[in-house]
């Protein structure tokens, strides 16, 4: 009787077997694993156990056989495990031997702890002599614990790129994964802010502190009804234990419901964090210098919240993610966010001067400073714009006039409309110049995309806008929405009139020595991004994307002020004594900025 009940249970099957079955079965999926047998659906629509060698291939050659089936295009889906994570090539190879030349889309269901192993797994579909690079899609739940794991691996990947190629973003694997790396300077500042406002809010509620004039960058969300009431009852029953000041604190009238309605996640955070061994008072008493030197602020916070219940863990991580995003946005606006080395983008990149301008400036090295002029074709063709729209909408037949079908599947946390419903082409109010707008989700770190009224804007005659536009700005300047077919003619006309030789000026050579002087001149000339110096890499390439081999790395100068900055550097004292003095000035400037940032509450609040 027990066996009958067990047989009657509707239990899910093996995850790998179910995945293969949903994707078309063993005739459509190439399995490259270490298994010797698997569950297969037969002609009676029943699952039976089957040896992998029933196809007539020996067990030692199964994975090689399945690889050939995938590369030949007879099977369009490949599933690999650790057993096939090395020594097998699955890329779209650019020769006649490989028939399957489709672009690979590489899904990662389980991310390894080791950065080396991650690079090795990703390298199965991303190798030399490939026709087209793959797309990487990492499947991660919005749970804070899993995000913590991905953040650790992403940081290791960036460190590996910095060690091997001199650039922490050199690994193609980590492109688009910046949102996962939260263990940064801005991340530490976010955690300290959350600690501070949580501690202050709790003391303010208990009557131990006056109202705080400074407010957090992100308004704290309210707690659930049950959580609020439980916390309020706990405070009422333990007034002396929690340090409530009689006659002053918020629950002095004994109204539990009124007290519960005032509680938010910051009030609960102090209690929740104390349960996992984080004392907020310890961080409040810490000096700014000690906080700067403490390197485990973010990792300790993320590790400890794993000990909380799922609901509380997610509430804290969700608020941390929102706060971190605002902190990064403020740092970018103020010019204090370290973006690393960016690449000069465009359809075609050309070094205008075969012999660049050499600055007559003595340096402590044998190398000389050179001012390189780079011409960039910044146009965005109609076919590229249409492909971008198809990529985000998931509709391959979007070039006609029918209403755009928004196929992006996102989790929505607010009833504010369908995310991406306004993506598409629009015409300017007066001269009918077209643009393409793509809605940007501002909560990518949490794995959620909610309608935000912020859009990435693409133009036919220049690169995309560096900053997002608000919907009000888009609607006022470009009020007319048009279909892709209606946008083709004006887009192509504007594309053909583009500037083919937009100039970028790059200062190359021993740039470390002239760094303080460039910064000083930027303040003197009052350029837009005067607080930071942007490093850039220019790779000369033709319009078809082929690189010529010419590469330059240096400081990107403001286009309008490049001659003035070069002249100022030439006239500067580049001797050892002058460099030391300039470095001291720069160091003092950075320290002053740190002190200002460490003060609780940003000026933007």
N, C-alpha and C positions, 0 to 999 in steps of 0.2 A: 504493500500500500504506500509506503514511503517512496519507493522508486517510482510509482505511478505519479505521485505528486511532484517529484523532481522532474520527471519527463514533461509534466504539464506546465512547468514554469517557462515563461517567455523571456529567456535571458538573451542579452545581446551576444552576437558572435565575436570571434576574434577581430580586433580592429583592422588588422592588415587584410584579412580575408574579406571583411565587409567593404573595405575601401576598394579592393580590386573588383569585387562584384558590382559595386555602384558605378565604377568607371568603365564597365563593359565586359568584365570577365578576363580570364587568362588569355583569350584570343586577341584582346585589345591592349592588355597591360603587360609590359616587360618587367618582371620581378627579378631584382638582383639583390638577393639576401643570402643568409647562410642556412635557410630552412631546407629540410629534406622532404617535407610533405606539407599539404595545405588542404583547407576545406574548399571544395569546388561545387558550384550549382550544376546538377545534371539535367537531363532532358525532362525529368519528372518535377522539376522545380524544387528539388531537395538538395541539401548540402551533404556531400559525402567526402570522406577523407581520401586524398589522392596523392601518390608519390609524384614529385616533380620530374622524375626520370621517365615517366610514362610517355613523354614526347620523343623518346628514342635517343636522347642525349645523356651522356654520362653526368654524374653528379658534379665532377670536377670542372666540367665545361658548361654547366648550366648558365652561369652569369655571363660568360662570353657569348653564348648563343643568344641570350636575351638582349645583350647589348647590340649585336648585329641586327636583330629584328627591329630594334628601336631606330638605329642609325639608318636602316634601309627604308624606313617609313611604313613598314608593315604593322608596327605597333606605335601609336602616337603618345603613349603614356609610359613613363618609366618610374618605378619605385625602387629606391636604393636604401640600404641600411649601412651600418658600420662595416659589414663584411665586404661591401663594394664601394667604400668611400675613398679608396685609393687604387691607382693603377688602371682605372677605366675612364675612357674619354666619351663624353656624351654631348659635346658641343656641336654647333652647326658648322662643320668643317668645310672650308672653301676648296673642295676638290671633287672630282667625279666619283671617288670611292664612296662618299657619303651621299645618299639620295635624299635623306631627310634634312632639308636646309631651312626648316621653319625656325622661327625665333624660339629659344627655350625660355620657359617660365618656370623658375626654380622655387618650389614651395619648401619651406623648412618647418616641419612639425615639432621637432625636438632640437633645440640648440645645444651643442656640446659645451661643456665647461671650458675646454681648452681652446684658446684662440687659434693655435696651430691646426687643430683638428677641424675647426670651423672653416679656415682657409682651404684646407684639403678637401672638405666636402663641397664647398662652393666651387672649387676648381674643376669638378667633374664637368660642369657645363660652361665654364669660362676659361678658355685656353687660347693659345696662340693660333694663328691662321684660321680664325673663325670668321664666318661671313657676317654675322650680326651678334652683338653681345646679348647675354641673357637678362631677363628681369628676375629680381629676387623678391620674394614675398615671404615675410616672417609672420607666422600665425602665433599671436600672443593674446591671451585674454586680458581684459582691463584690470585684473586683480593685481593689487600692489605687490604681492609676493613674487609673482612671475615677472613683473616689470623690474624688480630688484635684480633678479637673475640675469635678465637680458642686459641691464645696465652694466653689470660686472663684466660680461663677455664683450660688450661693445667697447668698454674702456680698454680691455686687453687688446682688442683688434686695433684700436687707434694707437696704442703704445707700440704694437708690432709694426705698424706703418711708419711711425716716427723713427724707430730703430733701423728699419731696413731701407727706407726710402727718404728719410728726412722730412716727412710730412705725415702728421697724425691722421690726415684724411686720404692718404695715398691708396689704401685698400679699396678696390671697387666694391667690395662686400658691404662696407660701412656707409656707402652713399645713401642718404635718406634715413639713416639710423641715428642722426644727431639727437632726435627727441628722446632716445633711450638713455643717452649718457647724461645722467643727472648729478653725478659726483663731480661737480665743477665748482668754481669760485662762486658763481651765481647760486648754485644749489646749496652751498654752505650758508650763504647770506639768507636764503629763503628759510632754511631750517631754523636759524637763529631768530629770524623775525617771527616765525610761527611760535617758537618758544616764548619769546618776549611778550607778544600780544596775548597768548594763552595765559601766561602767568599774571599779566596785568589785568586782563578781563576777569579772571577769577578773584583776584584781590579786590578789584573794584566792586564786584558783586557782594563780597563778604564785608565791605566797608573798611578794608585795610588801606586802600589807596583812593585818591581822588580820581575824577574822570580824566582819562588820557586824552590830551589834545591831539596827539598823533593817531592816525587811523591806519589799519593794514591796507595794502594795495588791493586786496580782494576781500569783498564782504564775506564773512563766514556764513556758511549755510546753516539752516536750522536743523535740529535733531529730529528724529522720528518721535511720534507722540509717546510711545511706550518708554523710549530712552529718556525723554525729557522728564516724564513723570517719575521714573525710577530715580533719576539724579536729584530731582527736587525733594522727594521723600527722604533720600539719604542725607541731604543737607539739613532738612528740618529735624531729623532724629538725632543728628550728631553735630549740633551747632558748636559746642565747645571743642569738639575734636577737630573740626575743620577750621577753627579760628575765627568764627563769625563774631563781629563786633555788635553787641547787643544795642538795639535802638537805632542802628545805622544801616545794617546790612539789608539787602533787598527782601529777604524773607521775614522781616521783623513783624509783619502783620499776621503771619501764620497762614496766609493764603497759598497753598501748595500749587494750585493751578496757575495763578498769576506768576509765581516764581518760575514755574516750568516754561511758560511762554517766553521768558527772557533768555533762556539758555540756547546757545548755539554750539557749534563744533569746537570753538576755542575754549569755552567753559569746560567741556567734557575732556578736552585733550590733556589737561594737566592730570586729571585722575587716571585716564587711560594709560598715559605714558609712565605714571608712577607704578602702575601694575607690572610694567616690563622693565623697571629699574632705571628709568630716566628721571632725574631730579632737575626740574627747571630752574630751581634756585641756584644750582651749581653753575649753570650757564649765565644766569643773570649777574652773578658776582664775578664772572670771568672778565678780565680786562680785554680791550680791543686787540692788544698785541698778542695775548694768549690765544684769543679766538682765531687770529690770522694764522698762527702756527699750528693749531689743532687740525689734523688732517682727516680724522675719522668722524667728523660731524654728520655728514650725509650717510655714510655707510652704517654708522651706529643707529641712526634714526630708522633707516629702512630695514635693518636686520631686526631691531627690537619690535617694530610694529607687526612682524610676522607672528609674534606670540599672542596677538589680540584676536578676538573673534572676527570673522570675515567682514561683517557689517562695519565694525569699528575700524578695522584695518583699511577698508576701502574708503571710508569717510575721511580719514586722515590723509591717505595717499592722494585722493582726489583733490582735496584742498591744497596739498603741497604742490601738485602738478599745476593747478591753476595759478598759484602764487608764483611758482618758478617761471612760468611763461611771462607774466607781467614783469618780473625782475629782469629777465633777459631782454624784453622789449625796451625797458628803461635803459639798460646798459647799451643797447645798440643805438638808441637815440642820443645818448650822452657820449657815444664814441669810446666807451671803455670795455666793450665786449671783444674778446679775442676770437677772431674768426679764422685764424690760420692763413694758409696760402691759398688764394683763390686762383682760378684759371681764367685767362682772357678768352671770352666766348664770342662766337660769331660764325657765320657761314664760311668766311674765308679770313685768315689772319696772315698778314704780310709784313715782313720787316722792311720798312721803307728805305732805310740807310744801310748799305752794305758795310760802310765804315761809320759807325755811330760817332756822335759828338763826344770827344774826350775832354773832360774837365781838367783844366790846368790847376789842379789842386794836389799838393803833396800829401801823401798818406803814409802811415807807418808800414805799409806793405809794398811789394813790387807792382801790384795791380793798381790800375787807375780807375777812377769813377768814369762811367760812360752814360750818356743820355741817349736812350734808344727810342726811336719813333716807330710805333706799330700801327699799321692801318688795318681796321677791322670792318668787314662787311656785316652790318648789324641787321640786315633784313630778315624777315620771317615770312617765308613763302606761303601761299594759300594752301598748298597740299600739306605743309607742316602744321599750319593752324587747324586744318580739318582733322589731321591725325591726332593732334592734341585734344580736340573736342571729342573725338571718337574714343580716345583712351579713357577719359574721365566719365563718359556716359555709357560706355560699353556697347554702343550701337554702331555696327560696321556699315550700315546703310543709311547714314545720316546726311548724305550729301543732297538729298532731295528736299521737297518742300513740306513733307508732313511734320507734325509737331514732334519735337525732340522727345524721345523716350528716355527718361532718367532711370537708368538701371543700376545705379550705385546703391549697394546695400550698406547702410550705416545704422548704428545704434543711436537712437535719439533720446536725449534726456529731457527735452523740453518740447512742448507742443507749439513750436514756432514755425512750422512749415517744413516742407521736404527739402533736405539738404541738396544743393546743386540744381534746384528747379529753375533758376534764372541763368544758368550757364548758356553761352552762345554768342553770336555776333550781334553788334549794335552799331548804329550810325550816329555820327555827330550831329548836333542840332543845326549847324549852319552850313558847313562845307561838305557834309555827308561822308566824312572820313570814317572808315570802319575800325572797330577794335574787337578783340575777343576777350570775354571775361569768364573766369573760372573761380567759383566760390572756394574760399579757403577755410578749412576747419581749424579753429584756434586751440583745440583741445586734443591734438594728435597724441600727446603723451599719455592720455588716459584711454586711448583706443576708441574715442568717441568723436563723432563729427556732427555738430549741431549747426543749424543755420545761424550765421554770425554777422551777415551784412558786410562782410569784408571780401574783396575780390582781387585776384591776381589779374593784371591787365596786360594783354599782348597787342603790339602794334605791328603793322606790315612793314614799316620803314625803320624800325629800331628794335633793340632788345626789350625784353619785358620790363615793366616798371619795377624798380627795386623795392618800393613800398606798396602795400595793398591800398586799394581805394574803398571808401565807404560806399554803401549802396546809394545814398543821397547824392554823392558826387557823380556816380555813374549815371543815375537816372536824370540828373539835371543836364550834364554835358552830352550824354549819348542817350537820348530818350527813346529812340526807335529800335525795337528788336526786329531782326530780319533773319530769314532762313539762310542756311549755308549757300544755297544756289543764288539767292539775291545778293549775298556778300561777295561772291566770286569776282565780279567785274570791278567794283571799287577797291577791293583788297589788292587785286593784281595790278591795278593802275597805280596805287600808292606804293606798292612794292617795287615797281619798275622805276619810280622816281626817287628811290632811297639814296642816301649818301653811301657810296661804295668805299670811301676812304676816311671813315671817322678815325681820328687820331687818338692814341693813348701814348703817354710818355712814361717810360720806365727807366729809373735810375739803377744801373747795375754796377757790379764791382764790389769793393769792400764797404758795403752799405752800413755795416755796424758802426763804423767810425763817424759817418756823417749823420747817423740817426738823430742825435740831439739837435743838430743844426736844421735838419728838415722840419722837425717838430716846431722849433722856434720860429722858423720862417712861416709855417702854416698859421701860427698864432698872429704873427705880424701882418700877414696878408688877409687874415680873417676869412679863411675858406670855410666851407660848410662843415667838413669832418676834420676840424683842426686838432681835436684831442687824440686822434689815433693815426697810426701809419699802417696803410694797407699793403701787404706783400702780395705780389701777383706773379703768376707763371704764364708766359706767352709761348705757345707752340705754333710755329708757322705751319699752316695747312692750306691746301687748295679747296676749291668750292665743293669738290666731290668727297672731302673729308680726309684725303690722303695727306700725311704729314711729310714735310721735307727734311726733317731732322734738326732744324734750327730751333733752339730753346733758349729762352732768357728768363731769369728770375731776378726780381729786384723790387724796388719801392714804386708803387703807382702814384704818380704825381697828379695834382689837379690840372686838368687840361688847360684851363684859362691862365693859371699861375705857374705853369711849368718853367717858362724862361726865367721868371723872377726867382723861383726856388733854386734853380741851377746856378744862377748868378750869385745868389746869397751863399750857397755852399762853396763856390769857388773863392769867395772873399773871406771865408771863415778860417779860423786858426785850427788846422788839422794836425798840429803837432801833438806829441804825447801829453804835454801839460794842458793844452787846450781841450783835448778829448776828456781827460780826467775831470777838468772843471765842468765841462758840459754834461758829463755823466752825473756829477754830483747834483747839478741843477735839476736834471731830469729825474733822478732818484727822489729828491725832495718833493718834486711836483707830484710824483706817483704816491708818495707817502701821505701828502696832504689830501689827495683824492680818496685814498683808502679811509682816512679818518672821517671824512665827510660821509662816505657811504656807510660806515659802521654806525652812524647815529640813527637811532631808531626812527623809522618813518621817513620815507623819501619825500622830496619836495613835490613830487607828482601826485601824492596821495590827496 
